[in-house]
Amino acid sequence: MACRIEDFLCVTCRGIWHKARNRKKRYVVKNIVETFSLQFFWLRHTCVFLAEEEEVLDSILRDRSHIEETLRLAAEESSGDYAAALLRLRKIYHNSIRPMEHAYKYNELRQHEISDGEITSKPMVLFLGPWSVGKSSMINYLLGLQDTPYQLYTGAEPTTSEFTVIMHGEKIRSVEGIVMAADSSRSFSPLEKFGQNFLEKLIGIEMPHKLLERVTFVDTPGIIENRKQQERGYPFNDVCQWFIDRADLIFVVFDPTKLDVGLELEMLFRQLKGRESQIRIILNKADSLATQDLMRVYGALFWSLAPLINVTEPPRVYVSSFWPYDYAPNTSRELFKREEVSLLEDLNQVIENRLENKIAFIRQHGIRVRIHGLLVDRYVQTFKEKMSFFSDPELVFKEIIDDPDKFYIFKSILAKTNVSKFDLPNRDAYRDFFGINPVTSFKQLSAQCSYMGGCLLDKIEKAITEDLPGLLSSINSSKNPILSSCEATGCGEKPKNRYRRN
């Protein structure tokens, strides 16, 4: 490149030389040529150095072919069946679950309203963990963004101060949090409730990428165990809980230098309770240690997390180094490679089962709405039975809400319906719920029927027991069609008994 530039310079200066008529002008041109020759001498050597440095970097970059193979990025998907199933799921939700959800104000109890954008959204992968453990570097590695203008900024200091959503788009562009929350077609409109200070810390990045066509990544600010740094200007734990409730896979990332558990990390694991099946622990930067030291760090990590994870089966832990450069010499390269492939298979499983997970999520939501409707109906029925002409409505309902077991509120639900006692909500939550919504503002379920629309309870029970399981069965049957007789035994061939002696 430098030689071509120099040739161009020589031709240009030769033309100026011939145009210079007198000796003074030619002397000026001579000084200019000498100055540019010296500068292009350094430019030539700089270009050679950069080319050699690029060759060295290419030699130490890790091969990424296993990422495309494991995640099947080259495979084409039929989007027609997927879109039709989502449309049917959306119709079931709007016709059978949402009416009871609005009639009994379920959103004010759980603070979780399902939008159309959430039903049609891609699986969400959430990255959590202390600061500077490699969360952003891991996203750069999975998407191949290293050494590009679009890579997430990384460094040894706390670098990510925003919630960054990396999603698919037709072109590369950034989207402000205010725009994301205002767009009803996306699944992020409920984030407006956390205030404008948070929306300023929310940013979206759109880019055309095969992996982002199937999944959305969310990079979070690193956890800083410093009381001054915890003053972020917005409810950080509540925002994390919002993303945790909607994440299909949660990567909690650590590195060998940040294994201590402070107040903020302890609070985070409390929020993760009930989502243990989605949690994956990652011990990153594992090639920075010798094998013996790595075993000690692995044990120390479990020792730190044991009091925070109260389950019989511990979460899966992946030990590797997730960044684009090759593993350090004299380390367990094969182990790290197998761990990385296992993590990619885990991610691919979430992508492959995204529709089944979405149906299961809507069905679980429907069960909770149904239980809430039954409980509110029971509170209303008990209140009407205890009221008399001379009774004080506030005192009567205060007696009911203070001791619901005395009036068999929850026990009657368990006895008359097929609701599990483990699915019942917290009783104290209804004290706050009815403090905002008077019991007299609700109708009984028997009165929530119409000639054309039917009864709310019948519709939601049909969706839970028939419609959603039927939709799930149709998807599974299309994925695993039954073998034909020719595929099972061979057309025109008599099945052979391989246990019979010839």
Disulfide bonds with the S-S distance in Angstrom:
Cys449-Cys455 2.00
Cys486-Cys491 1.65
